[in-house]
Amino acid sequence: MVVKSATKKKLMDLGIEEEYAHKLADDKKWDDVKVLTSSQIAQICGTDSGTATKIFEVMAGSSKAAQRAAARIDKTLLRRKAARRSRSSKRATLPIQSYDSESKMFQILRDVDVESELYSQLTDAAVKLNVQMSPRITNDLVNALIARGETKLTPAKAKKVITSANIHLKGSRVDPHEAVGITTAQSIGEPGTQMTMRTFHYAGVATVNVTQGLPRIIEIVDARKVPKTPTMRIYLDENNAKGKPLRTNQKLVQEIAAGLETTTTRDIANIDVDITQRHIILSLNNANLRVKKMNGAEVRDKLSRALRLFVQADNDDKPKTLKIIPGVAKEEELATLASDPPTYTALLQLEEKIKKLRLKGLPDIMRANVQGPNAETGEYYISTIGSNLSKVSEYAGVDRSRTYTNNITEIHDYLGIEAARQAIINEMLLTLEGAGLDVDVRHLLMVADVMTSEGEVRAIGRHGVSGTKHSILARSAFEVTVTHLLRAGIIGERDELRGVTENIIVGQPVALGTGSVDLFYIPEDA
């Protein structure tokens, strides 16, 4: 019996008894269960028609309720969208980015010298021999030949190279019934003991530190929602909306970085609290305002709208000092201030609110630094402390196809599970290489596949992969032993002993490797 844990949980959430939920979830997804008839439910659960009818009605009712809820949500969204259009009709929306196959192939093969004569000779030889050879494998062969002093090959030599590479490629494949999970665990776990708990400067930038080493590996396999040090590499379009060069213009790139970076009140002003007079004074810093591309009038307007209070200025056109009084929303209310002064608590609450107020920039982008230019292309890019992939991707001038974050959860939410799988591989490979450890990428592929096989990023732990294993003994051997065994005993769950852990527990050979083969001797008749 292979019970789908997600299906079982949904059935139990609807109020169906665990025994019946367990039987219904036997190798079935929710989409398969919800279409069952009452007679089929009775047959699967081994119960009477009355109980089966009740279960059928509960599942049917949940589907109707979900449809009604979806209809309500659709109506609500439609109303909100109409209202939003009327308020912000002037705001332009970004068009859908078209897919350029040539540009994408250029990015994929950016480290491959496809113009090399050796590359062309090996590719032609592979085609003639009908051998599937990826561009990167061919490129590795080219680099190996160059290292040996070869600059040109005869057709016979090229054929020998491809034939030999194909033999080794087939020999490196995993044998049937091989225990790849244990091999992966050992191959990552042993080098992991040599990793230190340290942080490295990111791309030589003293102001941007990222978690590396063992802590980063733990973050990845635990599927943390937010990494300890989220960062982004933001690449820009070749030209801006006016057709002028963008990614090679340092000034324009700095303007975008200033627009992305979160600007709080403390970044552009000194905040003084006058306890006796019960007001707050903001002394604007002109140098910081110029860096952030802001002015005093803009700051006053944003403070007034965010706080919904009257903001006094020493100069209406070019204010240098702003005064804010708790509870005073209009200028007319200043007259009654003497008879009804604000409280000390209200003053402190207003101070905290002003300090945390975001005046400009995107949420969670704490700092944005311009890096570059690239020695070959003259291109600049932006590295950030903090991450917000969805908002950054909507920003004008940002190249969405190349912008990257180390926050795997954001990648999953914005780009999907396949992108998240590739991000897990990339992040683990970079972390291991940064620590000077050589781990075969296929082991990392195995970890990424297991973490994303259910359509979401799951942790390798009791709240993820290990906690949802089909084997009772495998689940109980990890954590909370008594809970798993007691629950399995109550509902009569069955363990088929197909995995490694459960077979070791009961002391019998594992059905993997040599244990997957049964050898019989049949003597010949005399």
C-alpha positions in Angstrom: 0.0 0.0 0.0 1.4 3.3 -1.1 -0.5 6.0 0.8 -0.5 9.5 -0.7 0.1 11.6 2.5 -1.3 14.8 1.0 -4.5 13.1 -0.1 -4.9 11.5 3.3 -4.4 14.8 5.1 -7.0 16.5 3.0 -9.6 13.8 3.7 -8.9 14.0 7.4 -9.2 17.8 7.3 -12.7 17.3 5.9 -13.7 15.3 8.9 -13.3 11.8 7.5 -12.1 9.1 9.9 -8.4 8.3 9.7 -9.1 4.6 8.9 -11.3 5.4 5.9 -9.0 8.3 4.8 -6.0 5.9 4.9 -7.8 3.4 2.6 -9.1 6.0 0.2 -5.6 7.5 -0.2 -4.0 4.2 -1.2 -2.0 5.2 -4.3 -4.6 7.9 -5.2 -4.3 11.6 -5.7 -7.1 13.9 -4.5 -8.4 14.4 -8.1 -8.9 10.6 -8.3 -10.6 10.3 -4.9 -13.1 13.2 -5.3 -14.7 11.6 -8.4 -15.4 8.2 -6.6 -19.1 7.1 -6.3 -20.6 6.0 -3.0 -20.6 2.4 -4.1 -16.9 2.6 -5.0 -16.2 4.2 -1.6 -18.0 1.4 0.2 -16.0 -1.2 -1.7 -12.6 0.4 -1.0 -13.3 1.2 2.6 -15.1 -2.1 3.3 -18.0 -0.4 5.0 -21.8 -0.2 4.6 -23.6 2.0 2.1 -24.8 4.5 4.7 -21.3 5.3 5.9 -20.1 5.4 2.3 -22.9 7.8 1.3 -21.9 10.2 4.2 -18.2 10.2 3.0 -19.4 10.8 -0.5 -21.5 13.8 0.6 -18.7 15.3 2.6 -16.3 15.2 -0.4 -19.0 16.5 -2.8 -19.9 19.3 -0.3 -16.2 20.3 -0.1 -16.0 20.5 -3.9 -19.1 22.7 -4.1 -17.9 24.9 -1.3 -14.5 25.4 -3.1 -16.3 26.3 -6.3 -18.5 28.9 -4.4 -15.4 30.3 -2.7 -13.6 30.5 -6.0 -16.5 32.4 -7.6 -16.6 34.8 -4.7 -12.8 35.4 -5.0 -13.2 36.0 -8.8 -15.9 38.6 -8.2 -13.8 40.3 -5.5 -10.7 40.4 -7.7 -12.7 41.8 -10.6 -14.1 44.6 -8.4 -10.6 45.4 -7.0 -9.0 45.4 -10.4 -11.6 47.9 -11.7 -11.1 50.2 -8.7 -7.3 50.0 -9.1 -7.4 50.9 -12.8 -9.4 54.0 -12.0 -6.9 55.2 -9.4 -3.7 54.4 -11.3 -4.6 54.6 -15.0 -1.4 56.6 -15.7 0.9 53.9 -14.5 2.4 51.9 -17.4 2.6 48.2 -17.2 5.5 46.2 -18.5 4.8 44.1 -21.6 5.4 40.3 -21.6 9.0 39.6 -22.4 9.3 37.8 -25.7 11.4 34.6 -25.8 14.4 34.9 -28.0 15.8 31.5 -28.8 19.1 32.8 -30.2 19.8 34.9 -27.1 18.8 32.0 -24.8 21.1 29.6 -26.6 23.9 32.2 -26.4 23.4 32.3 -22.6 23.4 28.5 -22.3 26.5 28.1 -24.4 28.3 31.2 -23.1 31.2 29.1 -21.7 31.4 26.8 -24.8 33.7 27.8 -27.6 31.4 26.6 -30.5 33.6 28.4 -33.0 36.6 26.2 -32.2 37.8 23.9 -35.0 38.2 21.0 -32.6 34.6 21.5 -31.4 33.3 21.3 -35.0 35.4 18.2 -35.8 34.2 16.3 -32.6 30.5 17.4 -33.3 30.7 16.1 -36.8 32.2 12.8 -35.7 29.5 12.3 -33.1 26.8 12.9 -35.7 28.4 10.3 -38.1 28.6 7.8 -35.3 25.1 8.6 -34.1 26.3 9.3 -30.6 24.4 11.8 -28.4 27.0 14.2 -26.9 26.0 17.4 -25.1 27.7 20.7 -26.0 29.4 20.9 -22.6 30.8 17.3 -22.8 32.2 18.1 -26.2 33.7 21.3 -24.8 35.3 19.4 -22.0 36.9 17.0 -24.6 38.1 20.1 -26.5 39.8 21.5 -23.4 41.4 18.2 -22.7 42.8 17.9 -26.2 44.2 21.5 -26.0 45.8 20.7 -22.7 47.6 17.8 -24.5 48.8 20.1 -27.2 46.3 19.0 -29.9 45.1 21.8 -32.2 43.7 19.7 -35.1 42.3 16.2 -35.5 42.1 13.9 -38.4 38.7 12.2 -39.0 40.1 8.9 -37.6 41.4 10.6 -34.4 38.1 12.4 -33.9 36.2 9.1 -34.3 38.5 7.4 -31.7 37.9 10.3 -29.2 34.2 10.2 -29.6 34.1 6.4 -29.3 36.2 6.3 -26.2 34.2 9.2 -24.6 31.0 7.3 -25.4 32.3 4.1 -23.7 33.3 6.0 -20.6 29.9 7.8 -20.6 28.0 4.6 -20.6 30.3 3.1 -17.9 29.5 6.1 -15.6 25.8 5.4 -15.7 24.1 4.1 -12.6 23.4 0.3 -12.6 19.8 -0.9 -12.0 18.8 -1.3 -8.3 21.9 0.6 -7.2 21.4 2.4 -3.8 21.8 5.9 -5.2 20.2 7.6 -2.1 22.8 6.2 0.2 25.6 6.9 -2.2 24.4 10.5 -2.5 24.2 10.9 1.3 27.7 9.6 1.8 29.1 11.6 -1.1 27.7 14.9 0.3 27.9 14.1 4.0 31.6 13.2 4.2 32.9 16.4 2.4 30.4 18.3 4.5 32.3 17.4 7.7 35.3 19.4 6.3 33.3 22.5 5.7 33.7 25.4 8.1 31.1 27.9 9.4 32.2 31.1 7.7 31.0 33.9 5.5 32.7 35.2 2.4 32.7 38.6 0.8 30.4 38.4 -2.3 32.2 39.0 -5.6 34.8 41.1 -3.8 32.3 43.6 -2.5 33.1 44.5 1.1 29.5 45.7 1.8 27.8 42.5 0.7 28.4 39.3 2.8 26.7 36.0 2.1 26.4 32.9 4.2 28.7 30.1 2.9 30.0 26.7 4.0 28.0 24.4 6.2 25.4 26.9 7.3 24.4 27.6 3.7 24.1 23.8 2.9 21.9 23.5 6.0 19.7 26.4 4.8 19.2 24.8 1.4 18.4 21.2 2.5 16.1 22.6 5.3 14.2 24.6 2.6 14.3 27.8 4.7 11.7 30.3 3.6 14.2 33.2 3.9 18.0 32.7 3.8 20.1 34.3 6.5 21.7 36.6 3.9 19.5 37.0 0.8 21.2 38.6 -2.1 20.4 39.3 -5.8 22.4 39.9 -9.0 20.3 42.3 -11.1 21.2 42.6 -14.8 19.9 45.3 -17.0 18.5 45.6 -20.6 20.8 46.7 -23.4 18.8 49.9 -24.0 16.3 51.9 -21.9 12.9 53.0 -23.0 14.3 56.0 -24.9 16.7 53.7 -26.9 19.8 54.9 -25.2 22.5 52.3 -23.9 21.6 51.3 -20.4 23.7 48.4 -19.1 27.0 50.1 -20.2 26.0 53.5 -18.7 27.2 53.7 -15.1 25.2 56.8 -14.3 21.9 55.3 -15.5 22.7 52.0 -13.6 23.3 54.0 -10.4 19.9 55.7 -10.8 18.2 52.4 -11.1 20.1 51.1 -8.0 19.0 54.2 -6.1 15.4 53.5 -7.1 15.6 49.9 -6.1 17.2 50.4 -2.7 14.9 50.9 0.3 15.1 54.5 1.5 13.9 55.1 5.1 13.5 58.4 6.9 16.7 57.8 8.9 18.7 57.5 5.6 17.9 61.1 4.6 17.3 63.0 7.9 18.3 63.3 11.5 15.3 62.6 13.8 15.1 64.6 17.1 12.3 64.1 19.6 11.3 67.1 21.7 9.7 65.6 24.8 8.7 68.8 26.4 7.0 70.3 23.4 5.7 66.9 22.3 6.8 67.0 18.6 9.4 65.5 16.3 11.9 67.4 14.2 13.4 66.0 11.0 16.6 67.8 9.8 17.0 66.8 6.1 20.4 65.9 4.9 20.8 67.5 1.4 23.8 65.3 0.4 21.9 62.1 1.1 18.8 63.5 -0.7 20.9 64.1 -3.8 22.3 60.5 -3.7 18.7 59.1 -3.4 17.4 61.4 -6.1 14.9 63.1 -3.8 14.0 66.6 -2.5 12.6 68.1 0.6 9.1 68.7 -0.9 8.9 65.1 -2.0 9.8 63.8 1.5 7.2 66.1 3.1 4.5 64.9 0.8 5.3 61.2 1.3 5.4 61.6 5.1 2.1 63.5 5.1 0.4 60.7 3.1 1.9 57.8 4.9 1.4 59.2 8.5 -1.9 61.0 7.6 -0.6 63.9 9.7 0.1 67.6 9.1 3.8 68.1 8.4 5.1 71.7 9.1 8.0 72.9 7.0 10.4 75.9 7.4 10.1 76.5 3.6 7.3 75.3 1.4 9.4 75.1 -1.8 12.7 73.8 -0.4 12.2 72.6 3.1 15.2 71.8 5.3 13.4 71.1 8.5 10.1 69.3 9.1 8.1 69.2 12.3 5.4 66.5 13.0 3.0 66.6 16.0 1.2 63.4 17.0 -2.6 63.6 16.4 -2.5 66.8 14.3 -3.9 65.9 10.9 -4.8 69.4 9.7 -3.2 72.8 10.1 -6.4 74.1 11.8 -5.9 71.6 14.7 -2.7 73.5 15.8 -5.0 76.0 17.5 -6.4 73.4 20.0 -3.0 71.9 20.7 -2.5 73.8 24.0 -5.8 72.6 25.5 -5.3 69.0 24.2 -1.6 68.2 24.0 -0.5 64.7 22.7 0.5 62.0 25.1 4.1 60.8 25.7 3.1 57.3 24.5 1.7 58.7 21.2 5.0 60.6 20.7 7.1 57.5 21.1 4.8 55.4 18.8 5.1 58.1 16.2 8.9 58.2 16.5 9.1 54.4 15.9 6.7 54.6 12.9 8.8 57.4 11.3 12.0 55.5 11.7 10.7 52.4 10.0 8.8 54.3 7.2 9.9 53.4 3.7 9.9 56.5 1.5 11.4 55.0 -1.7 12.5 51.8 -3.2 11.3 48.2 -3.1 10.5 46.2 0.0 13.3 44.0 1.4 16.0 45.5 -0.8 18.2 46.9 2.0 21.1 48.0 -0.2 21.9 48.0 -3.9 25.5 48.4 -5.2 26.6 48.9 -8.8 29.3 46.4 -9.9 31.5 46.4 -13.0 32.2 47.1 -15.7 32.8 43.7 -17.3 36.2 43.5 -18.9 34.8 42.1 -22.2 31.4 43.7 -22.5 31.7 46.8 -20.4 28.4 45.9 -18.7 27.4 47.0 -15.2 25.1 45.0 -12.9 23.6 45.6 -9.4 24.3 43.4 -6.4 21.9 43.7 -3.4 21.5 42.9 0.2 18.0 41.6 0.5 15.8 40.0 -2.2 12.5 40.6 -3.8 12.5 38.8 -7.2 8.9 39.5 -8.2 9.1 43.3 -7.6 12.5 43.7 -9.1 11.4 41.8 -12.2 8.7 44.3 -12.8 11.1 47.3 -12.5 11.7 49.1 -15.9 15.1 48.3 -17.4 15.7 45.1 -15.5 16.6 42.0 -17.7 14.3 39.4 -16.1 15.9 36.5 -18.0 19.3 36.9 -16.3 18.4 38.4 -12.9 19.1 35.9 -10.1 18.5 35.5 -6.3 19.8 33.1 -3.8 16.3 32.9 -2.2 15.0 29.5 -3.5 11.5 30.1 -2.2 11.1 33.3 -4.2 12.3 31.5 -7.3 9.7 28.8 -6.7 6.9 31.3 -6.2 7.8 33.5 -9.2 9.3 31.1 -11.8 8.0 27.6 -10.7 9.3 24.3 -9.4 11.7 23.6 -12.2 13.5 26.8 -11.8 13.6 26.2 -8.0 15.2 22.7 -8.7 17.9 24.3 -10.8 18.5 26.9 -8.1 19.0 24.2 -5.5 21.6 22.6 -7.7 23.4 25.9 -8.5 23.5 27.0 -4.9 24.8 23.7 -3.5 27.4 23.4 -6.3 28.7 27.0 -5.7 28.8 26.5 -1.9 30.8 23.2 -2.2 33.1 24.7 -4.8 33.7 27.8 -2.7 34.8 25.5 0.2 37.2 23.7 -2.2 35.2 20.4 -2.2 34.7 18.3 -5.3 31.3 16.6 -5.3 29.9 15.0 -8.4 26.9 17.1 -9.7 24.8 14.0 -10.0 24.6 13.7 -6.3 23.3 17.3 -6.1 20.8 16.4 -8.9 19.5 13.6 -6.7 19.0 15.9 -3.7 17.2 18.5 -5.8 15.0 15.9 -7.5 13.9 14.5 -4.1 13.2 17.9 -2.6 11.1 19.0 -5.6 9.4 15.8 -6.7 6.0 16.7 -5.1 5.7 20.0 -6.9 6.9 22.1 -4.0 10.3 22.7 -2.3 10.4 20.2 0.7 12.9 20.1 3.4 15.0 16.9 4.0 13.6 16.4 7.5 10.6 15.3 9.5 8.5 18.2 8.2 9.4 17.3 4.6 10.9 14.3 2.9 11.7 12.1 5.9 8.4 12.8 7.6 6.3 11.7 4.6 8.0 8.4 3.7 5.6 5.6 3.0 7.4 3.2 5.3 6.3 3.3 9.0 9.6 2.0 10.3 11.5 4.5 8.2 9.4 7.4 9.6 9.7 6.2 13.1 13.5 5.6 12.9 14.0 9.3 12.1 12.1 11.2 14.9 9.1 10.9 17.2 9.2 7.1 17.1 6.3 6.3 19.4 3.9 8.6 17.6 4.4 7.0 14.2 4.2 3.4 15.6 1.1 4.1 17.7 -0.7 5.8 14.8 0.2 3.0 12.4 -1.0 0.4 14.9 -4.3 2.1 15.5 -5.3 2.3 11.8 -3.7 -1.0 10.8 -1.1 0.5 8.4 1.0 -2.0 6.5 4.8 -1.7 5.8 6.0 -3.5 2.7 9.7 -3.2 3.7 10.8 -2.0 0.3 13.4 0.6 1.4 16.8 0.5 3.0 16.1 1.7 6.6 13.2 -0.6 7.3 15.0 -3.7 6.1 18.1 -2.9 8.3 15.8 -2.5 11.3 14.2 -5.9 10.9 17.6 -7.5 10.0 17.0 -8.8 6.5 18.8 -8.1 3.2 18.0 -4.9 1.4 16.4 -5.3 -2.0 19.0 -3.2 -3.7 22.3 -3.9 -5.4 23.2 -7.6 -4.8 20.1 -8.0 -2.6 17.9 -7.3 -5.6 18.8 -10.6 -7.3 17.5 -14.0 -6.3 19.9 -16.8 -7.3 18.5 -20.4 -7.7 20.4 -23.6 -8.4 18.5 -26.2 -10.3 20.5 -29.5 -10.5 20.5 -31.5 -13.7 18.7 -34.8 -13.7 21.0 -37.8 -13.3 
